[in-house]
Amino acid sequence: MSPGDEIVILAPYFVEYLFYADNFQAVPQVVPSTSDFLPDLGAIEQALTLKTKAVLINSPNNPTGRVYPAAAVNGPRRGT
């Protein structure tokens, strides 16, 4: 990572994630989760830019404890 690179962080999130991003002078892009604390793939997609270098996915999520099913992080299957 280089200064100014972006990292997408799913909310709610472990407060230390912002400090981790700051350690690399990265810019956190905080994206809300769905109402049942699953990754909102549409919101994540909207947050992605050419500067995005990482998407932080933590399962089980801290602080919610939500375990993400494979479909929630793999996205829809496209063209097999």
PDB file with one MODEL, atoms N, CA, C and O in Angstrom:
MODEL        1
ATOM      1  N   MET A   1       0.833  -1.178   0.000  1.00  0.00           N
ATOM      2  CA  MET A   1       0.000   0.000   0.000  1.00  0.00           C
ATOM      3  C   MET A   1       0.874   1.236   0.000  1.00  0.00           C
ATOM      4  O   MET A   1       1.962   1.268   0.575  1.00  0.00           O
ATOM      5  N   SER A   2       0.354   2.252  -0.669  1.00  0.00           N
ATOM      6  CA  SER A   2       1.034   3.543  -0.724  1.00  0.00           C
ATOM      7  C   SER A   2       0.137   4.602  -0.101  1.00  0.00           C
ATOM      8  O   SER A   2      -1.082   4.433  -0.064  1.00  0.00           O
ATOM      9  N   PRO A   3       0.721   5.694   0.391  1.00  0.00           N
ATOM     10  CA  PRO A   3      -0.107   6.761   0.942  1.00  0.00           C
ATOM     11  C   PRO A   3      -1.187   7.194  -0.053  1.00  0.00           C
ATOM     12  O   PRO A   3      -0.915   7.379  -1.240  1.00  0.00           O
ATOM     13  N   GLY A   4      -2.409   7.351   0.447  1.00  0.00           N
ATOM     14  CA  GLY A   4      -3.525   7.760  -0.395  1.00  0.00           C
ATOM     15  C   GLY A   4      -4.318   6.613  -0.985  1.00  0.00           C
ATOM     16  O   GLY A   4      -5.418   6.825  -1.496  1.00  0.00           O
ATOM     17  N   ASP A   5      -3.777   5.382  -0.926  1.00  0.00           N
ATOM     18  CA  ASP A   5      -4.543   4.230  -1.381  1.00  0.00           C
ATOM     19  C   ASP A   5      -5.757   4.055  -0.478  1.00  0.00           C
ATOM     20  O   ASP A   5      -5.746   4.479   0.678  1.00  0.00           O
ATOM     21  N   GLU A   6      -6.784   3.440  -1.002  1.00  0.00           N
ATOM     22  CA  GLU A   6      -8.029   3.281  -0.253  1.00  0.00           C
ATOM     23  C   GLU A   6      -8.235   1.838   0.186  1.00  0.00           C
ATOM     24  O   GLU A   6      -7.834   0.896  -0.498  1.00  0.00           O
ATOM     25  N   ILE A   7      -8.869   1.692   1.338  1.00  0.00           N
ATOM     26  CA  ILE A   7      -9.259   0.387   1.850  1.00  0.00           C
ATOM     27  C   ILE A   7     -10.732   0.461   2.225  1.00  0.00           C
ATOM     28  O   ILE A   7     -11.144   1.358   2.960  1.00  0.00           O
ATOM     29  N   VAL A   8     -11.520  -0.473   1.726  1.00  0.00           N
ATOM     30  CA  VAL A   8     -12.952  -0.536   2.024  1.00  0.00           C
ATOM     31  C   VAL A   8     -13.127  -1.333   3.319  1.00  0.00           C
ATOM     32  O   VAL A   8     -12.616  -2.443   3.462  1.00  0.00           O
ATOM     33  N   ILE A   9     -13.860  -0.734   4.250  1.00  0.00           N
ATOM     34  CA  ILE A   9     -14.113  -1.349   5.557  1.00  0.00           C
ATOM     35  C   ILE A   9     -15.622  -1.438   5.755  1.00  0.00           C
ATOM     36  O   ILE A   9     -16.338  -0.450   5.589  1.00  0.00           O
ATOM     37  N   LEU A  10     -16.095  -2.625   6.109  1.00  0.00           N
ATOM     38  CA  LEU A  10     -17.528  -2.835   6.316  1.00  0.00           C
ATOM     39  C   LEU A  10     -17.937  -2.414   7.724  1.00  0.00           C
ATOM     40  O   LEU A  10     -17.308  -2.811   8.705  1.00  0.00           O
ATOM     41  N   ALA A  11     -18.991  -1.609   7.817  1.00  0.00           N
ATOM     42  CA  ALA A  11     -19.509  -1.175   9.114  1.00  0.00           C
ATOM     43  C   ALA A  11     -20.647  -2.098   9.540  1.00  0.00           C
ATOM     44  O   ALA A  11     -21.398  -2.562   8.683  1.00  0.00           O
ATOM     45  N   PRO A  12     -20.798  -2.376  10.819  1.00  0.00           N
ATOM     46  CA  PRO A  12     -19.945  -1.910  11.892  1.00  0.00           C
ATOM     47  C   PRO A  12     -18.605  -2.636  11.854  1.00  0.00           C
ATOM     48  O   PRO A  12     -18.499  -3.760  11.363  1.00  0.00           O
ATOM     49  N   TYR A  13     -17.599  -1.971  12.377  1.00  0.00           N
ATOM     50  CA  TYR A  13     -16.240  -2.505  12.288  1.00  0.00           C
ATOM     51  C   TYR A  13     -15.513  -2.343  13.613  1.00  0.00           C
ATOM     52  O   TYR A  13     -15.894  -1.532  14.458  1.00  0.00           O
ATOM     53  N   PHE A  14     -14.465  -3.127  13.775  1.00  0.00           N
ATOM     54  CA  PHE A  14     -13.575  -3.043  14.920  1.00  0.00           C
ATOM     55  C   PHE A  14     -12.825  -1.724  14.806  1.00  0.00           C
ATOM     56  O   PHE A  14     -12.176  -1.461  13.794  1.00  0.00           O
ATOM     57  N   VAL A  15     -12.911  -0.898  15.835  1.00  0.00           N
ATOM     58  CA  VAL A  15     -12.381   0.464  15.785  1.00  0.00           C
ATOM     59  C   VAL A  15     -10.895   0.500  15.393  1.00  0.00           C
ATOM     60  O   VAL A  15     -10.448   1.488  14.809  1.00  0.00           O
ATOM     61  N   GLU A  16     -10.148  -0.516  15.688  1.00  0.00           N
ATOM     62  CA  GLU A  16      -8.721  -0.545  15.362  1.00  0.00           C
ATOM     63  C   GLU A  16      -8.454  -0.529  13.853  1.00  0.00           C
ATOM     64  O   GLU A  16      -7.360  -0.157  13.427  1.00  0.00           O
ATOM     65  N   TYR A  17      -9.444  -0.931  13.036  1.00  0.00           N
ATOM     66  CA  TYR A  17      -9.231  -0.952  11.586  1.00  0.00           C
ATOM     67  C   TYR A  17      -8.832   0.423  11.057  1.00  0.00           C
ATOM     68  O   TYR A  17      -8.018   0.520  10.138  1.00  0.00           O
ATOM     69  N   LEU A  18      -9.394   1.483  11.628  1.00  0.00           N
ATOM     70  CA  LEU A  18      -9.035   2.829  11.183  1.00  0.00           C
ATOM     71  C   LEU A  18      -7.581   3.137  11.505  1.00  0.00           C
ATOM     72  O   LEU A  18      -6.895   3.802  10.728  1.00  0.00           O
ATOM     73  N   PHE A  19      -7.113   2.655  12.647  1.00  0.00           N
ATOM     74  CA  PHE A  19      -5.707   2.854  13.008  1.00  0.00           C
ATOM     75  C   PHE A  19      -4.798   2.052  12.083  1.00  0.00           C
ATOM     76  O   PHE A  19      -3.718   2.514  11.715  1.00  0.00           O
ATOM     77  N   TYR A  20      -5.237   0.847  11.705  1.00  0.00           N
ATOM     78  CA  TYR A  20      -4.441   0.040  10.774  1.00  0.00           C
ATOM     79  C   TYR A  20      -4.292   0.767   9.448  1.00  0.00           C
ATOM     80  O   TYR A  20      -3.197   0.828   8.891  1.00  0.00           O
ATOM     81  N   ALA A  21      -5.388   1.319   8.940  1.00  0.00           N
ATOM     82  CA  ALA A  21      -5.337   2.077   7.690  1.00  0.00           C
ATOM     83  C   ALA A  21      -4.409   3.275   7.843  1.00  0.00           C
ATOM     84  O   ALA A  21      -3.601   3.559   6.959  1.00  0.00           O
ATOM     85  N   ASP A  22      -4.526   3.970   8.960  1.00  0.00           N
ATOM     86  CA  ASP A  22      -3.693   5.142   9.207  1.00  0.00           C
ATOM     87  C   ASP A  22      -2.208   4.786   9.242  1.00  0.00           C
ATOM     88  O   ASP A  22      -1.371   5.583   8.817  1.00  0.00           O
ATOM     89  N   ASN A  23      -1.876   3.601   9.741  1.00  0.00           N
ATOM     90  CA  ASN A  23      -0.481   3.169   9.779  1.00  0.00           C
ATOM     91  C   ASN A  23       0.152   3.166   8.389  1.00  0.00           C
ATOM     92  O   ASN A  23       1.359   3.361   8.249  1.00  0.00           O
ATOM     93  N   PHE A  24      -0.672   2.945   7.364  1.00  0.00           N
ATOM     94  CA  PHE A  24      -0.184   2.913   5.982  1.00  0.00           C
ATOM     95  C   PHE A  24      -0.555   4.187   5.214  1.00  0.00           C
ATOM     96  O   PHE A  24      -0.377   4.265   3.998  1.00  0.00           O
ATOM     97  N   GLN A  25      -1.067   5.174   5.937  1.00  0.00           N
ATOM     98  CA  GLN A  25      -1.542   6.415   5.333  1.00  0.00           C
ATOM     99  C   GLN A  25      -2.572   6.130   4.241  1.00  0.00           C
ATOM    100  O   GLN A  25      -2.644   6.825   3.228  1.00  0.00           O
ATOM    101  N   ALA A  26      -3.364   5.089   4.482  1.00  0.00           N
ATOM    102  CA  ALA A  26      -4.437   4.723   3.560  1.00  0.00           C
ATOM    103  C   ALA A  26      -5.704   5.488   3.933  1.00  0.00           C
ATOM    104  O   ALA A  26      -5.851   5.957   5.062  1.00  0.00           O
ATOM    105  N   VAL A  27      -6.601   5.603   2.984  1.00  0.00           N
ATOM    106  CA  VAL A  27      -7.857   6.307   3.191  1.00  0.00           C
ATOM    107  C   VAL A  27      -8.964   5.263   3.368  1.00  0.00           C
ATOM    108  O   VAL A  27      -9.277   4.533   2.427  1.00  0.00           O
ATOM    109  N   PRO A  28      -9.561   5.184   4.571  1.00  0.00           N
ATOM    110  CA  PRO A  28     -10.644   4.213   4.763  1.00  0.00           C
ATOM    111  C   PRO A  28     -11.919   4.669   4.076  1.00  0.00           C
ATOM    112  O   PRO A  28     -12.306   5.833   4.177  1.00  0.00           O
ATOM    113  N   GLN A  29     -12.568   3.748   3.377  1.00  0.00           N
ATOM    114  CA  GLN A  29     -13.887   3.981   2.781  1.00  0.00           C
ATOM    115  C   GLN A  29     -14.845   3.067   3.538  1.00  0.00           C
ATOM    116  O   GLN A  29     -14.890   1.864   3.282  1.00  0.00           O
ATOM    117  N   VAL A  30     -15.600   3.626   4.458  1.00  0.00           N
ATOM    118  CA  VAL A  30     -16.499   2.834   5.300  1.00  0.00           C
ATOM    119  C   VAL A  30     -17.817   2.624   4.561  1.00  0.00           C
ATOM    120  O   VAL A  30     -18.457   3.575   4.111  1.00  0.00           O
ATOM    121  N   VAL A  31     -18.206   1.353   4.447  1.00  0.00           N
ATOM    122  CA  VAL A  31     -19.398   0.950   3.705  1.00  0.00           C
ATOM    123  C   VAL A  31     -20.349   0.245   4.673  1.00  0.00           C
ATOM    124  O   VAL A  31     -19.922  -0.641   5.413  1.00  0.00           O
ATOM    125  N   PRO A  32     -21.622   0.621   4.681  1.00  0.00           N
ATOM    126  CA  PRO A  32     -22.562  -0.037   5.592  1.00  0.00           C
ATOM    127  C   PRO A  32     -22.848  -1.477   5.172  1.00  0.00           C
ATOM    128  O   PRO A  32     -22.820  -1.818   3.990  1.00  0.00           O
ATOM    129  N   SER A  33     -23.119  -2.297   6.158  1.00  0.00           N
ATOM    130  CA  SER A  33     -23.570  -3.664   5.911  1.00  0.00           C
ATOM    131  C   SER A  33     -25.085  -3.649   5.750  1.00  0.00           C
ATOM    132  O   SER A  33     -25.726  -2.618   5.954  1.00  0.00           O
ATOM    133  N   THR A  34     -25.656  -4.794   5.385  1.00  0.00           N
ATOM    134  CA  THR A  34     -27.105  -4.908   5.310  1.00  0.00           C
ATOM    135  C   THR A  34     -27.683  -4.902   6.726  1.00  0.00           C
ATOM    136  O   THR A  34     -26.934  -4.932   7.702  1.00  0.00           O
ATOM    137  N   SER A  35     -28.991  -4.865   6.839  1.00  0.00           N
ATOM    138  CA  SER A  35     -29.631  -4.826   8.156  1.00  0.00           C
ATOM    139  C   SER A  35     -29.354  -6.073   8.989  1.00  0.00           C
ATOM    140  O   SER A  35     -29.467  -6.037  10.214  1.00  0.00           O
ATOM    141  N   ASP A  36     -28.990  -7.181   8.330  1.00  0.00           N
ATOM    142  CA  ASP A  36     -28.645  -8.396   9.071  1.00  0.00           C
ATOM    143  C   ASP A  36     -27.132  -8.623   9.105  1.00  0.00           C
ATOM    144  O   ASP A  36     -26.665  -9.749   9.277  1.00  0.00           O
ATOM    145  N   PHE A  37     -26.375  -7.532   8.937  1.00  0.00           N
ATOM    146  CA  PHE A  37     -24.923  -7.505   9.085  1.00  0.00           C
ATOM    147  C   PHE A  37     -24.167  -8.357   8.071  1.00  0.00           C
ATOM    148  O   PHE A  37     -23.102  -8.894   8.375  1.00  0.00           O
ATOM    149  N   LEU A  38     -24.716  -8.479   6.873  1.00  0.00           N
ATOM    150  CA  LEU A  38     -23.998  -9.139   5.786  1.00  0.00           C
ATOM    151  C   LEU A  38     -23.378  -8.074   4.888  1.00  0.00           C
ATOM    152  O   LEU A  38     -23.853  -6.938   4.867  1.00  0.00           O
ATOM    153  N   PRO A  39     -22.327  -8.418   4.145  1.00  0.00           N
ATOM    154  CA  PRO A  39     -21.753  -7.441   3.221  1.00  0.00           C
ATOM    155  C   PRO A  39     -22.785  -7.013   2.187  1.00  0.00           C
ATOM    156  O   PRO A  39     -23.483  -7.850   1.615  1.00  0.00           O
ATOM    157  N   ASP A  40     -22.879  -5.718   1.951  1.00  0.00           N
ATOM    158  CA  ASP A  40     -23.761  -5.172   0.928  1.00  0.00           C
ATOM    159  C   ASP A  40     -22.917  -5.042  -0.342  1.00  0.00           C
ATOM    160  O   ASP A  40     -22.198  -4.059  -0.521  1.00  0.00           O
ATOM    161  N   LEU A  41     -23.013  -6.042  -1.217  1.00  0.00           N
ATOM    162  CA  LEU A  41     -22.145  -6.081  -2.395  1.00  0.00           C
ATOM    163  C   LEU A  41     -22.332  -4.870  -3.298  1.00  0.00           C
ATOM    164  O   LEU A  41     -21.371  -4.404  -3.910  1.00  0.00           O
ATOM    165  N   GLY A  42     -23.554  -4.356  -3.391  1.00  0.00           N
ATOM    166  CA  GLY A  42     -23.796  -3.163  -4.186  1.00  0.00           C
ATOM    167  C   GLY A  42     -23.089  -1.953  -3.610  1.00  0.00           C
ATOM    168  O   GLY A  42     -22.491  -1.169  -4.346  1.00  0.00           O
ATOM    169  N   ALA A  43     -23.156  -1.796  -2.283  1.00  0.00           N
ATOM    170  CA  ALA A  43     -22.486  -0.670  -1.622  1.00  0.00           C
ATOM    171  C   ALA A  43     -20.969  -0.791  -1.742  1.00  0.00           C
ATOM    172  O   ALA A  43     -20.268   0.206  -1.921  1.00  0.00           O
ATOM    173  N   ILE A  44     -20.471  -2.023  -1.641  1.00  0.00           N
ATOM    174  CA  ILE A  44     -19.027  -2.235  -1.799  1.00  0.00           C
ATOM    175  C   ILE A  44     -18.611  -1.860  -3.216  1.00  0.00           C
ATOM    176  O   ILE A  44     -17.616  -1.162  -3.413  1.00  0.00           O
ATOM    177  N   GLU A  45     -19.368  -2.319  -4.193  1.00  0.00           N
ATOM    178  CA  GLU A  45     -19.046  -2.017  -5.585  1.00  0.00           C
ATOM    179  C   GLU A  45     -19.012  -0.506  -5.830  1.00  0.00           C
ATOM    180  O   GLU A  45     -18.142  -0.011  -6.547  1.00  0.00           O
ATOM    181  N   GLN A  46     -19.954   0.221  -5.238  1.00  0.00           N
ATOM    182  CA  GLN A  46     -20.001   1.676  -5.411  1.00  0.00           C
ATOM    183  C   GLN A  46     -18.806   2.364  -4.763  1.00  0.00           C
ATOM    184  O   GLN A  46     -18.398   3.438  -5.205  1.00  0.00           O
ATOM    185  N   ALA A  47     -18.242   1.761  -3.724  1.00  0.00           N
ATOM    186  CA  ALA A  47     -17.113   2.362  -3.013  1.00  0.00           C
ATOM    187  C   ALA A  47     -15.779   2.118  -3.716  1.00  0.00           C
ATOM    188  O   ALA A  47     -14.796   2.803  -3.431  1.00  0.00           O
ATOM    189  N   LEU A  48     -15.736   1.154  -4.626  1.00  0.00           N
ATOM    190  CA  LEU A  48     -14.478   0.819  -5.296  1.00  0.00           C
ATOM    191  C   LEU A  48     -14.067   1.910  -6.280  1.00  0.00           C
ATOM    192  O   LEU A  48     -14.880   2.413  -7.056  1.00  0.00           O
ATOM    193  N   THR A  49     -12.796   2.258  -6.227  1.00  0.00           N
ATOM    194  CA  THR A  49     -12.226   3.218  -7.167  1.00  0.00           C
ATOM    195  C   THR A  49     -10.897   2.669  -7.664  1.00  0.00           C
ATOM    196  O   THR A  49     -10.464   1.594  -7.247  1.00  0.00           O
ATOM    197  N   LEU A  50     -10.265   3.398  -8.540  1.00  0.00           N
ATOM    198  CA  LEU A  50      -8.938   2.983  -9.014  1.00  0.00           C
ATOM    199  C   LEU A  50      -7.906   3.014  -7.891  1.00  0.00           C
ATOM    200  O   LEU A  50      -6.847   2.396  -8.004  1.00  0.00           O
ATOM    201  N   LYS A  51      -8.208   3.730  -6.809  1.00  0.00           N
ATOM    202  CA  LYS A  51      -7.288   3.807  -5.671  1.00  0.00           C
ATOM    203  C   LYS A  51      -7.514   2.695  -4.643  1.00  0.00           C
ATOM    204  O   LYS A  51      -6.725   2.545  -3.710  1.00  0.00           O
ATOM    205  N   THR A  52      -8.592   1.913  -4.810  1.00  0.00           N
ATOM    206  CA  THR A  52      -8.888   0.840  -3.860  1.00  0.00           C
ATOM    207  C   THR A  52      -7.837  -0.254  -3.986  1.00  0.00           C
ATOM    208  O   THR A  52      -7.613  -0.797  -5.068  1.00  0.00           O
ATOM    209  N   LYS A  53      -7.202  -0.566  -2.871  1.00  0.00           N
ATOM    210  CA  LYS A  53      -6.187  -1.618  -2.853  1.00  0.00           C
ATOM    211  C   LYS A  53      -6.589  -2.804  -2.000  1.00  0.00           C
ATOM    212  O   LYS A  53      -5.976  -3.868  -2.090  1.00  0.00           O
ATOM    213  N   ALA A  54      -7.629  -2.631  -1.160  1.00  0.00           N
ATOM    214  CA  ALA A  54      -8.040  -3.729  -0.282  1.00  0.00           C
ATOM    215  C   ALA A  54      -9.491  -3.554   0.144  1.00  0.00           C
ATOM    216  O   ALA A  54     -10.002  -2.440   0.261  1.00  0.00           O
ATOM    217  N   VAL A  55     -10.133  -4.688   0.370  1.00  0.00           N
ATOM    218  CA  VAL A  55     -11.457  -4.724   0.994  1.00  0.00           C
ATOM    219  C   VAL A  55     -11.293  -5.606   2.226  1.00  0.00           C
ATOM    220  O   VAL A  55     -10.963  -6.787   2.112  1.00  0.00           O
ATOM    221  N   LEU A  56     -11.524  -5.032   3.399  1.00  0.00           N
ATOM    222  CA  LEU A  56     -11.322  -5.762   4.637  1.00  0.00           C
ATOM    223  C   LEU A  56     -12.583  -6.570   4.940  1.00  0.00           C
ATOM    224  O   LEU A  56     -13.648  -6.014   5.205  1.00  0.00           O
ATOM    225  N   ILE A  57     -12.436  -7.886   4.896  1.00  0.00           N
ATOM    226  CA  ILE A  57     -13.540  -8.801   5.206  1.00  0.00           C
ATOM    227  C   ILE A  57     -13.110  -9.614   6.411  1.00  0.00           C
ATOM    228  O   ILE A  57     -12.094 -10.308   6.371  1.00  0.00           O
ATOM    229  N   ASN A  58     -13.881  -9.529   7.476  1.00  0.00           N
ATOM    230  CA  ASN A  58     -13.548 -10.213   8.711  1.00  0.00           C
ATOM    231  C   ASN A  58     -14.731 -11.080   9.120  1.00  0.00           C
ATOM    232  O   ASN A  58     -15.786 -10.566   9.490  1.00  0.00           O
ATOM    233  N   SER A  59     -14.554 -12.398   9.052  1.00  0.00           N
ATOM    234  CA  SER A  59     -15.621 -13.313   9.404  1.00  0.00           C
ATOM    235  C   SER A  59     -15.061 -14.405  10.314  1.00  0.00           C
ATOM    236  O   SER A  59     -14.152 -15.133   9.915  1.00  0.00           O
ATOM    237  N   PRO A  60     -15.589 -14.528  11.524  1.00  0.00           N
ATOM    238  CA  PRO A  60     -16.713 -13.803  12.058  1.00  0.00           C
ATOM    239  C   PRO A  60     -16.376 -12.324  12.253  1.00  0.00           C
ATOM    240  O   PRO A  60     -15.269 -11.954  12.643  1.00  0.00           O
ATOM    241  N   ASN A  61     -17.387 -11.498  11.960  1.00  0.00           N
ATOM    242  CA  ASN A  61     -17.220 -10.056  12.041  1.00  0.00           C
ATOM    243  C   ASN A  61     -17.001  -9.620  13.476  1.00  0.00           C
ATOM    244  O   ASN A  61     -17.606 -10.154  14.406  1.00  0.00           O
ATOM    245  N   ASN A  62     -16.133  -8.650  13.638  1.00  0.00           N
ATOM    246  CA  ASN A  62     -15.935  -8.024  14.935  1.00  0.00           C
ATOM    247  C   ASN A  62     -16.419  -6.590  14.776  1.00  0.00           C
ATOM    248  O   ASN A  62     -15.788  -5.838  14.033  1.00  0.00           O
ATOM    249  N   PRO A  63     -17.461  -6.177  15.403  1.00  0.00           N
ATOM    250  CA  PRO A  63     -17.983  -6.604  16.694  1.00  0.00           C
ATOM    251  C   PRO A  63     -19.268  -7.432  16.655  1.00  0.00           C
ATOM    252  O   PRO A  63     -19.724  -7.863  17.714  1.00  0.00           O
ATOM    253  N   THR A  64     -19.875  -7.679  15.492  1.00  0.00           N
ATOM    254  CA  THR A  64     -21.204  -8.317  15.477  1.00  0.00           C
ATOM    255  C   THR A  64     -21.175  -9.822  15.719  1.00  0.00           C
ATOM    256  O   THR A  64     -22.162 -10.392  16.184  1.00  0.00           O
ATOM    257  N   GLY A  65     -20.057 -10.469  15.409  1.00  0.00           N
ATOM    258  CA  GLY A  65     -19.978 -11.919  15.531  1.00  0.00           C
ATOM    259  C   GLY A  65     -20.601 -12.648  14.357  1.00  0.00           C
ATOM    260  O   GLY A  65     -20.642 -13.878  14.346  1.00  0.00           O
ATOM    261  N   ARG A  66     -21.088 -11.907  13.361  1.00  0.00           N
ATOM    262  CA  ARG A  66     -21.746 -12.494  12.184  1.00  0.00           C
ATOM    263  C   ARG A  66     -20.730 -13.275  11.355  1.00  0.00           C
ATOM    264  O   ARG A  66     -19.668 -12.760  11.005  1.00  0.00           O
ATOM    265  N   VAL A  67     -21.074 -14.526  11.048  1.00  0.00           N
ATOM    266  CA  VAL A  67     -20.255 -15.345  10.150  1.00  0.00           C
ATOM    267  C   VAL A  67     -20.846 -15.203   8.759  1.00  0.00           C
ATOM    268  O   VAL A  67     -22.038 -15.439   8.564  1.00  0.00           O
ATOM    269  N   TYR A  68     -20.031 -14.822   7.799  1.00  0.00           N
ATOM    270  CA  TYR A  68     -20.509 -14.611   6.435  1.00  0.00           C
ATOM    271  C   TYR A  68     -20.580 -15.939   5.687  1.00  0.00           C
ATOM    272  O   TYR A  68     -19.586 -16.662   5.623  1.00  0.00           O
ATOM    273  N   PRO A  69     -21.746 -16.272   5.118  1.00  0.00           N
ATOM    274  CA  PRO A  69     -21.816 -17.452   4.259  1.00  0.00           C
ATOM    275  C   PRO A  69     -21.000 -17.193   2.988  1.00  0.00           C
ATOM    276  O   PRO A  69     -20.787 -16.042   2.607  1.00  0.00           O
ATOM    277  N   ALA A  70     -20.551 -18.257   2.341  1.00  0.00           N
ATOM    278  CA  ALA A  70     -19.708 -18.124   1.146  1.00  0.00           C
ATOM    279  C   ALA A  70     -20.351 -17.231   0.091  1.00  0.00           C
ATOM    280  O   ALA A  70     -19.659 -16.434  -0.542  1.00  0.00           O
ATOM    281  N   ALA A  71     -21.654 -17.349  -0.108  1.00  0.00           N
ATOM    282  CA  ALA A  71     -22.328 -16.554  -1.137  1.00  0.00           C
ATOM    283  C   ALA A  71     -22.252 -15.058  -0.841  1.00  0.00           C
ATOM    284  O   ALA A  71     -22.303 -14.244  -1.763  1.00  0.00           O
ATOM    285  N   ALA A  72     -22.131 -14.690   0.425  1.00  0.00           N
ATOM    286  CA  ALA A  72     -22.087 -13.272   0.794  1.00  0.00           C
ATOM    287  C   ALA A  72     -20.759 -12.623   0.420  1.00  0.00           C
ATOM    288  O   ALA A  72     -20.703 -11.410   0.215  1.00  0.00           O
ATOM    289  N   VAL A  73     -19.705 -13.401   0.329  1.00  0.00           N
ATOM    290  CA  VAL A  73     -18.405 -12.823  -0.002  1.00  0.00           C
ATOM    291  C   VAL A  73     -17.922 -13.200  -1.405  1.00  0.00           C
ATOM    292  O   VAL A  73     -17.035 -12.549  -1.958  1.00  0.00           O
ATOM    293  N   ASN A  74     -18.501 -14.239  -1.966  1.00  0.00           N
ATOM    294  CA  ASN A  74     -18.106 -14.637  -3.317  1.00  0.00           C
ATOM    295  C   ASN A  74     -18.894 -13.910  -4.393  1.00  0.00           C
ATOM    296  O   ASN A  74     -18.454 -13.832  -5.539  1.00  0.00           O
ATOM    297  N   GLY A  75     -20.064 -13.374  -4.031  1.00  0.00           N
ATOM    298  CA  GLY A  75     -20.905 -12.694  -5.001  1.00  0.00           C
ATOM    299  C   GLY A  75     -21.616 -13.692  -5.904  1.00  0.00           C
ATOM    300  O   GLY A  75     -21.433 -14.903  -5.779  1.00  0.00           O
ATOM    301  N   PRO A  76     -22.416 -13.173  -6.799  1.00  0.00           N
ATOM    302  CA  PRO A  76     -23.160 -14.066  -7.701  1.00  0.00           C
ATOM    303  C   PRO A  76     -22.238 -14.743  -8.691  1.00  0.00           C
ATOM    304  O   PRO A  76     -21.218 -14.181  -9.090  1.00  0.00           O
ATOM    305  N   ARG A  77     -22.594 -15.935  -9.082  1.00  0.00           N
ATOM    306  CA  ARG A  77     -21.814 -16.661 -10.098  1.00  0.00           C
ATOM    307  C   ARG A  77     -22.128 -16.074 -11.469  1.00  0.00           C
ATOM    308  O   ARG A  77     -23.289 -15.848 -11.810  1.00  0.00           O
ATOM    309  N   ARG A  78     -21.113 -15.838 -12.226  1.00  0.00           N
ATOM    310  CA  ARG A  78     -21.300 -15.249 -13.560  1.00  0.00           C
ATOM    311  C   ARG A  78     -20.708 -16.172 -14.610  1.00  0.00           C
ATOM    312  O   ARG A  78     -19.562 -16.608 -14.502  1.00  0.00           O
ATOM    313  N   GLY A  79     -21.490 -16.457 -15.605  1.00  0.00           N
ATOM    314  CA  GLY A  79     -21.043 -17.225 -16.777  1.00  0.00           C
ATOM    315  C   GLY A  79     -20.181 -18.421 -16.478  1.00  0.00           C
ATOM    316  O   GLY A  79     -18.966 -18.282 -16.340  1.00  0.00           O
ATOM    317  N   THR A  80     -20.766 -19.581 -16.373  1.00  0.00           N
ATOM    318  CA  THR A  80     -19.986 -20.792 -16.156  1.00  0.00           C
ATOM    319  C   THR A  80     -19.799 -21.563 -17.425  1.00  0.00           C
ATOM    320  O   THR A  80     -19.162 -22.616 -17.420  1.00  0.00           O
TER     321      THR A  80
ENDMDL
END
